Amino acid sequence: MLSTNFLLLKSAPLSKAEKRSLFMIFSGTYLDMYDMALFVGYSIYLSAIILPPLKLFQALFVFSTILFTVQLSKIFGIILFNRLIGSYRRNIIRAPQVIALCYLFLALIPDYSQIGLWSFVIFWMLRLIQGVAFGFEIGFTINYSNMNFNRSNKRFMYYFILFSGEMGVLVSILFNRLLVDHGMSVFMFDLFWRLQFFMGCLFILVNLRFRVKHRRTMNTYSEFSRRSFFYTLKYNWHYILLRSLIISLHVCLIVMVIFRVPNFLHLAMGFSYARINIILLTVTVMGFVGANFARILALIYSPVRLMKIFYILVAVFSLFWMIFDGNKHYYVLWVETAGFVYGVFVRLTPMVLYRVVDFDVHNRLTGRYLGNILAYSVFGSFVVFCLDLSRVYTHNFHDYTPEFIILVVSLLGFMALRVYTKHFTQV
């Protein structure tokens, strides 16, 4: 959806908005999603640094557990921010300070050979604390966007926030994929992880400079902001859930295909870096083909109808793939097909959800972004957790957990879309 959001922002009147305000929103969201992509895809390479010797499936499960708990701590942080909004507005630099300090400590943490298991314990505790602080930042971003932009700009802030996060994911994937492709030693992986933590600290310090310098501008909260958040949770929670379920299929696909599959192909199945890159390039091409295929079909048929049809097709395909034991001989074909399906849903999702008049105009940004947070932070990390949990029990990287998850998520997405489009109209 990066290209869609970019095109929408090109036509937005954001050029008249305050640049420092846009940077503060961009920097927090960018870093949050960069950090999440870094951890989902490449934390396994830290296992030799902060963990005792473990088998691959055990190490993957440990890190997916950390990921899931940290993402839950973000949700806690969002809620806590809105509970404490009255006092926090007088201390708007606290959350960025905590994030920066956690990054600094993570960059300097001793490894397992120096302090044993305490290295892992400290790492997990720092990540949990940082997760709560990132939750405060997300809550701050939503509330600040609601309260400090005029109506014409506010309409596009949702797209700007999503674009910022997508940029963070893209840069994280490109940079860390480049590191992995060069087959660096454990020492070099450790060094570059610490460097990224340190750069995250510096990035937040730049954000802090703006906040301290323009503190008066930042303190324009009101009781309305807090009430709007809890009103949305209380009366629109089912719409937030439905929206997140609609998004969850392509979230699951990107988590599996872009992040987890390269790990399995390299570390578990012994594929060379060159072969993995060819597979990923093919997946990218298939995603591009899928997106344009959906775009052509949308000229003839309703995007909502197309999305429902593809949900059913994906569920049926997943079921038949499991019945006929497709992974045994055609595992790479499944990966490439998943890339095509991802492209289809990346194109159809904004066609459907961006044109729906759903939440009340005052709560629209809050409700829509909470739906995305639930899909990426909770459902996305839970998918990773389930994948790695299944392999702890089966000791098999060719099991059908991915297909089963996609089957379930497709059916949930189909039902969610039917209910959602019954309650709201498209424009």
Secondary structure as UniProt FT lines:
FT   HELIX           2..10
FT   HELIX           14..16
FT   HELIX           19..42
FT   HELIX           43..46
FT   HELIX           47..50
FT   HELIX           56..83
FT   HELIX           85..88
FT   TURN            89..90
FT   TURN            92..93
FT   HELIX           94..108
FT   HELIX           112..115
FT   TURN            116..117
FT   HELIX           118..148
FT   HELIX           151..181
FT   TURN            182..183
FT   HELIX           186..213
FT   HELIX           215..218
FT   HELIX           223..254
FT   HELIX           255..260
FT   HELIX           261..263
FT   HELIX           264..268
FT   HELIX           273..297
FT   TURN            298..300
FT   HELIX           303..323
FT   TURN            324..326
FT   HELIX           327..353
FT   TURN            354..355
FT   STRAND          356..357
FT   TURN            361..363
FT   HELIX           364..373
FT   HELIX           374..380
FT   HELIX           381..394
FT   TURN            397..398
FT   HELIX           401..423
FT   STRAND          425..426
//
